[in-house]
């Protein structure tokens, strides 16, 4: 329990000094994992040439990280609920830093892929903890806005990643895209130890669902391998079979299941996670291909390619917290629907980016629409996920939604490039890459349209308005 200045009923107010420190630590932690998932993208052509990798090697550089992150993030959320969200958050941060150092020292593409898989494990421990700490630490009426700030600044980390990556690649080399994580991790550990309170699910009991964790990870690995290596259908079939086995095991192991099936009885929780899967699948393709397209086809330097996403960064900083407030007043349906459609329109505009692309006339309008849509949709989506789950399942709900998001990105990055002809040495063949990129952007836009339709027809109630304010206690002087 938390008491002292800024505390109400054992919870912290967002405007208090301690509340700001908690938000800073959690944003920095989740931002570290998000930053690394995008900062690496701009380095792909350079590390690919230096390490002698083809398109499948570049896909695995992204997907090895996403695979272990998605496969184990549910376990990370459950560990936090059981043993302490701050404790698991700290362990994940240190693990992530060590794996980042290994990535930066990689002698070949195989070593890098293995180190990226280790990095994903660290991300699986720290990512769900960041959002669960917010949900468990702040007074109820401050949570939507806190989630909005968390989403906005986390989105900034995603958007600023290509800029930072471009600068590092151009000035220090691609290895620093990984080594830069070490000082950030040290700062996270320092702030967390000093300011973040411990929280856990006091009712947690029973055994961990190790079988469920293994099945989830192996299913994703099989499906991903089968999609990337299209000449090997057996892993895809095995992965799908293991996915079915995972669902069966979860139903039979309740209440000790990795994913409590009761959470999905809430149709809003289920619908928002379906939207998350599709939305982040589309975004995963865009983040993977756009900065490569700008360098390989449009002739942008690494720094210029990274700078191209700056409008998205600014919009996320300015609008995400406000989107959380709007969603609380009017419900998440309209902010999410409009936001997803705007982001999809941005993807359509991105399909026009090609040889000799003009930044002000082609790139800027596209990334502006994308950033505007992302700012409107992400905070309401995240707040809705947490509002439709019991508070004691804060870590698990966060883990489920993060796993769904990463799984969408993982599968799309594995499936879409081969589908549009981006295989072999395509990243060194500008005409081939350009044709595949254009088709991939239109596929991503279509996915966003589907996500918007699901949002519009399923989110009919204002679930955020159901969060009543905590009873107010006098603040300690």
N, C-alpha and C positions, 0 to 999 in steps of 0.2 A: 504494500500500500504506500501511496505517496502523499506526503503532507508538507505544508510550508507555503511560502508565497506562491500565489498563482495556482494553488491546488483546490479542487472542489471534489468532495466525496472521494478522496484518494486519487483523483485524476488531475491532470495538468491542463491549464488553459493555454491556448496557442499564443496569446499575446504576452505571456510571462517569459522571463529570461530563461527559465529552465525549459519551457516549451519550445523556444526558439533553438536552444542547443540540441534538444531531442530531434527536432525536425532537420537541423543541419546535419547531424550524424546519419540519420536514416536516408536523407536525400543523397549524401555523399556516398553511402554504401551501395544503394541501388544504382546510383549514377556510375559507380566504378564498373559494375557488371554491364550496364547499358553502354557506357563509353567504349568498353573493350569490344563489344559486339559490332560497333560501327567504325571505330578508329582503325581497325584492321583492314576494313574493306578497301580503303584508299591505297593501302600498301600491297594489295594482291598482285598487281602486274609486276612490281619490283621483286617481291619475294619469290614469285613464280619463276621469273627469269633467273635469279641467283641460285635457286634451289632446283632448277630444272623440272618444274611441275607443269602439268597440263590442266585443262579445265576441271577434271575430276579432283585433282589435287587441291585446286583453289576451293572447290565446293566442300571438300573434307576439312580444309582449314577453318571454314566457317561452321560446318555442321558437326565436327567432332566436339566443339565447345557447346553448341546448342543441344546436341544429343544427350550428353551427360547432365547438362543443366535441366533439360526437360524431363529426362528419365528419373532424376533423383530429387527434383525440387519439392515433390510431395513429401518425401521422406524428410527433407530439410525443414519443412513447415511443421511436421509432426514432432521432430526432435526439439524444435523450439518450444512448442506447446508443452512438451513433457519436461525438458531439462532446463528451460530458461531461454527466452528469445534473445536476450542480450548475449548470453554465453555462446549460443550457436552462431549468432551474427559475428561475434569476434573470431571464433574458430574459422568460419568461412572466409573472413577477410584475410587472415594470416595465410590460410591455404591458398587463396587466390594469388596472393603476392608471391609465394614461393613458386607456384606454377607459372606465373608471368615471367619470372626470372629464367626458368627453364625454356620458355618459348623464345625469349630474347637470345638465348645461347644455342639455339637449334643448329646442328650442322647439316641437316637434310630435311626434306619434306616429311618423311616418315616420323622423325623425332618431333618435329613441330606439331604434327597431327596428334601424336600421343600426349604431348605437353598441353595442347589445347583441350583434350579430353579431361586431363587433370584440372585444368583451369575451370572447366564447367562444373566440376564437383564443388569447388570453392564457391562458385556462383550460386549453386543449388542450396548451399547452406546460408549464405548471407542475404540473398534476394527476398525470400518470403519473410524473413525476420524483420526486414526494414519496414514493410507495410504493417505487419502484425504488431510491431512496437508502437506505431502510430495509433492503431485501433485500440490497443490496450492501455495507452498512456494518456490520451487526451479525453477531456469531457466530451460527452456525446454531441453536443451542438457545435463543437469545433471540428469534428472529424471530417465532414464533407469539404470544408475549406482546407484543412490540413492535407487531405488526400489530393485536393486540387493543386496545392503548392508542391506537394511531392511529385505529382504527375508532371506538372509544368517544368520543374527543375530537372526531374529525371529525363523528360523529353529533351530538355536543353542538352543534357549529356549525350543523348543519342544523336542530336543534330550537330553538336559541336565536334563530335568524334571525327568525321571526315576532315574538318578544318585542322584539328590538332594532328591527325594522322598525316595530312598533306604536308604540314609544316615540318613534322618530324622526319618524314621520308625524304623531303627535299633538302633538309639541313643536316640531319644526323644519321639517316639510314633507317630502313624498315624495322630493324630490331628494337629501336626505341619506341615503336608503337606498343610494345609489350613492357619494356623496362620502365616506362613512365608511370606504370601502375604502382611501383614500389613506394614512392614518397606519399602518394595519395592514401595507400593502405595504412601507412604509419600514422597519418593524421587521423584517419577514421578510428583506429585503435585508441589513440590518445583521447579524443573527444568522447568516445563511447564509454571508456573507463571512468571518466570524470563526471559525466552528466546524464547518461542514459540509465533509467531504473530497470531492474530486472522484473520480468513478468512471466507467468506460465499458467497453464490450465491446471488448477489445483485438483480437478476431478479426474485427471488423466490416470488410467489404470490399464492393466492388461499388457500384452506383448506387442512388440512392433511387427508390422506386416512385412517381414523381410522377403517372403515369397512374392508378394505383390510388387515390391520394389524391383526385384530381379526380373520378373515378367515384364514390367513396364519398360525397363531399360533395354532388355533383349528384343522386345517387340519393335520398339522404335529403331534399334540398330538394324534389325533385319529389313524393315520397310525402307529405311533410308538407303541401305546398301543396294537393295533391289531397284530403287528408283534411280540412283546415280549410275550404277553399273547395269545398264538396261539389258545386257546380254546374259544376265544371271537372274532368272525368274525365281529360282528356288528360295533365296533369302527373303524375297518379297512374300512368297506364300507362307513361309515359316513365320515371318514377322506378323502377318495378319492372323495366323492361327494362335500365336502367343498373345496377341491383342485380345482375341476372344477369350482365351484362358484367363487373362487378367480380369476381365469383366466378371467372369464366373466366380473367380476366387474372391473378388471384392464383395459380391453378393453373399457368399457363404461365410465370410469371416467377420461380418458385422457383429458387434461394434468395434472389433479390433482391426478393421480393414484400413488400408492406407488411405482410401477415399471413402468416408462414411456415405453409404448410398442414400441415407436419409436427406442429405443436403440437396440432392437432385429432385426431391419431391416438390420443392419450391420451383414452379415453372419459370419464374423470372430468373432465378439463379441459373437454371439450365439454359434458358434462351440467351442470357448475356454471355455465358461461356461459349455457346455456339457462335455468337457474333464475334467474340474474341478470336476464336480459331480462324475464322475466314478473314477477318480484318488483318490480323498479324501475319497470315500467310501472304496476303497481297503486299504488305509492308516489307516483309522479309525479302521478297523478290526485288523490290525497288531499292532497298538499301544495299543489296548485294550487287546489283547491276549498274545503278546510276553513276556512281563515281568512277567505275571502270569505263563506262560509255563516254563520259566526259573527257577522260584521258586518252583512251585508245582511238576513239572515233572523232570527237570534236576538237581534239588537240589542246585541251586545257592542261596546265601544269598541275602537279599534285596539290599545291596550295590553292590555286584557282578553283580546282574541283571541290576542295573542301569548303572554300568560301561560298560556293554556290548555295549551300544549305543554310547560310546565315539568316535569311528571312524566316525560316522555320523556327530557328532558335529564338529570335526576337518575339515572334508571335506566341510561342509556348510560354515565354517568360511573362508576357503581358496579359494573356487571356486565360490560361488554364485555371488559375484560382477563381477567377470570375465565373468560368464555366461551371465550377463546382457549386458556387452560390446560386447560379441560375437554375441548375438542375435540382437543387433543394427546393426552390420556390415553385417551379413549374413541372417538375418531374424530369427524369432522364430521357424520355422518349424523343422529344423534339431536338434537344441539343445533340443527342447521339445520331439521330437519323440525318439531320442536316449536316453535321460534321463529317460523317462517313461519306455522304454524297459529294461534299466539297473535296475531300481527299481523293475520291475516285475521279473527279473532274481533273484534279491535278495530275493524276496518272495518265489520263487521256492526253493532256497537254505535254507531258513528258515524252510521249510517243513521237512527237515532232522534233525532238532534239536529235540532231544527226551531224553530218559533216559540216564544219564551218558554222556551228550553231551560235547564234547571238545570245549573250547572256541577258540583256535587258528585254529582248523581244520573245525569246523562247524559254530560257531556263528560269528567269525570275518569275514570270506569271505562273509557271507550273509549280515551283516550290512554294510560292505564296499561297496558292490554293490548297496545296497539301498541308502546309503549316496551319492555315486557318481551320481546316477540317479537323486536323489532329488536336488542335487546342480545344475545339468544341466538344470532341467526342471522348477523349481518354479519361479525363477526370470524372465525368458522370458515369462512365462504364465501370471504373474501378470502385467508386463509392457505392454503386449499385450492387456489385459483387459482395462487398463487405456488409452492406445493410441487409442483405437477404440471408445471411448466415448467422448462427448464434455466436455471441461474443467469444465463448470459450473455444470456438473453432476458427478464431481469427487467423492463426497461422496456417491451418489446413485450407481454409477458403482462399487465402492469399496464394498458397502453394498450388492449389488446383488451377486458379486463374493464370498464374504465371506459367505453369506447366502447359496449359492449353495454348497460351500465346506462343511459347517457345516451340511447341509441337507444330503449330500452324506454320511458323517460319521455317522450321526444320524440313518439313515435308515439301513445302513449296520450293525452297532453294534446291532440294534434291530433285524434284520432278519437273519444274518449269524449264530450266536451262536446256536439258536434253530434248524436251518436247519442242522447243523453238529452234533447235539446231545448234545450240552453244555447247559443243563438245570438242575434245582434242585440243588443238592449239588455236581455238577461235579467238581467244583474247589477244592473239598476235595477228589476227586477220581482220582489219577494220570493216570491210564490207560485210563479211559474215556476221561479225558481232553486231553491227548496226541493224541488220535485218532481224536477227533474233531479239535484240533489245526492244524494237518497236512492237513486235508481237507480244512479248512478255509484258510490256506496259498495258496493252489493251486487255490481256488476260487478267492482270491485277485490277484494272478498273472494273471489269465484270464481276470479280469477286467482291469488291466493295459495294456494288449495286445489290448483290444478294444479301450482304450483311445489313445494308440499310433497310431492305424489305423485311427481314426477320425482326429487326429492331422496331420498326413501325407497327407491325402487326402483333407483337407479343408484349411490349412494355406499355401496358394501358393504364397502370396505376402509378402514383407517385410514391414509390417505396421509400424514398429519402425523407419524405414528410412524416413518415411513421416513426422516425427517430425522435423521440421526445427528449427535451433537455433534462439533464440530470438535476435533481434537487440541489438548490444552491445553499452552500454552507458559507458562513462568514470566512473571508480570507484571513489567514494568519498575518499578523503585522511583522 
